Amino acid sequence: MGAVGHLLTPLYCPSYFSHPEDTVHVSVIPELCQGHARCWETCPEVFELDERGNSRTLVDEVPAEFADRVREAADNCPERAITLA
């Protein structure tokens, strides 16, 4: 993988999603969020927008039924402000 590949690496490890019983934790880095609201559009059950339009999470632990959509939200965040663990 070249140097560009590292820039496109998401801030999570896919192995966290290999077992459905594993708990997924989500957070938004406020300093990075620019208010694109893609996460909220993708999974409003987990993300909300503050008074400035920036994202924040409604939960720390993602319910299993929303894990795929939260992963999609993290993948689609242009600022890479969403972290999963």
Secondary structure by P-SEA (a helix, b strand, c coil): ccaaaaaacccccccccccccbbbbbbbccccccccccccccccccbbbccccbbbbccccccccaaaaaaaaaaaccccccccc
